[in-house]
Amino acid sequence: MDKVALVTGSSKGIGKAIAKRLSKEGYFVYITYNTDKKGGKSLVKEIGEKKSSLVKLNVRDEAEVKATFKKVKKENYHLNVLVNNAGIEIPKRIEDLSLDEWNTVVETKINGAFLCTKYAVSLMKEQDNPNIINITSGLGSRPDPDYPAYCTGTAGLDALTTIFALDFSRYKIRTNAIAPGPTLTPMWDTMGGDDPKLWKKFAESNPLGRVSTPEDIAETVMIIINDKTKFLNGNTFFVNGGNHLQ
């Protein structure tokens, strides 16, 4: 039986790298997008239409989430790996942040992971070594006033990681989280991501002298879901060169 994975927010950035890595490892991958249909179609073309499928998915919309996992069930009957990666950032402090902006950021992380996991679990129960991976951030435990909504969403996702790990262990479903360091992706487009000096500063302040890449995160996903690491459950893996220790 083919291994099947679904990665939310995988038309670009970290999600894209994870989808490509899973495909390389033999998974059929559901690539999802909310706004970047062009990026999603390009990735399907790169991976191959026989090895991937593109789905429009706003993870905050329960109807779209239900329809997505109904599609997975109809086409493949099962799911081995779910990666809750979708995220958005609006870099505004509390006084400048509207409620709609707050909800968009927080709900994408927390509600998105809740809904996708809720509807994925039934497809994962009977599988060998099923895995849920949540892409979080160090900002959940080290908040920054410049990113209040994202910090809150990430902290909520950290809590969900432990809840999923405890609850779904009865089905032998493992849940772990990956917390990247600053990673050059399209999410940084509104936060000065086109400034080389910013990334030079990040690299110089990192214990290993560089920033994390989407490929670093993708490789960590493969380590976690490997059959040889079946006893990893409920952990957060900081893929940031040791930045969280400073």
Beta strands, then each sheet from edge to edge (+ up, - down):
strand 1: 4-7
strand 2: 28-33
strand 3: 52-56
strand 4: 81-84
strand 5: 131-135
strand 6: 174-180
strand 7: 236-239
sheet 1: 3+ 2+ 1+ 4+ 5+ 6+ 7+
end
